[in-house]
Amino acid sequence: MSEEEGVRLQKVMAAAGVGSRRACEDLIAKGRVSVDGVTVREQGMRVDPETAVVRVDDMRINTGTSRVYLALNKPRGMVTAMSDPQGRPTVGDLIEQRTDRLFHVGRLDADTEGLLLLTNDGELSHRLTHPSYEVPKTYFAEVVGPIARDVGRRLKAGVELEDGLARVDEFRLISSSGNRVMLELVLHEGRKHIVRRLLEEVGHPVQRLVRTAIGPVLLGDQRAGKLRPLNAQELAALYAAVGM
């Protein structure tokens, strides 16, 4: 890229929501900005916003205007697919009017609710779903109780399923009222129906299942069926979680 090509770094940073151009120039002058791994202190550097890896205080920012990152609260009954031959509602129905080609990061079965990420960033999607990066996913499960005291220990130690040993990273009893028990589980693997199969194997079939977090991204009070863009802090934390 020649000196006259690209966009001035402070303009790219400002467009990414870091701050005003003056504030971005100040960050550059203080040596808090790097481009492709090299600290930048001189003003006026030009970069390609679609390919440059820009970090502020070691946190990567999204400079590419073509890259999209969305969080969806998938409602129960919606299929994680772009279309469905049976005519059921799909994730694709929510984004069919968009011009950018998005895909879902992993999937949730039709009966499971909660957080699903949509993006056109293939590398981030690959890393978030690859087991070697061990990105934790948090689930809220309603099961039939009462729960034996050793259930959490068994799930952490590992339960033998038909396709091999599986375990949870964290287990917490949230509440128990009669035979209605609320649990929170954290695990980093993504085998099909893994949470449902684990809980059924220890004698507590799932009545309701909601994914409440993917790594640092939280579902919060986002309404069912609604999409929202990830904010800069969430995206930087996701990049960091997968080493990008």
Beta strands, then each sheet from edge to edge (+ up, - down):
strand 1: 7-8
strand 2: 33-35
strand 3: 38-40
strand 4: 46-47
strand 5: 54-56
strand 6: 59-60
strand 7: 69-74
strand 8: 103-105
strand 9: 113-119
strand 10: 137-144
strand 11: 159-161
strand 12: 164-166
strand 13: 170-177
strand 14: 180-187
strand 15: 206-214
strand 16: 217-218
strand 17: 227-229
sheet 1: 1+ 4-
sheet 2: 3+ 2- 5+ 6-
sheet 3: 8+ 9- 7+ 17-
sheet 4: 8+ 9- 15- 10+ 14- 13+
sheet 5: 8+ 9- 15- 16+
sheet 6: 11+ 12-
end
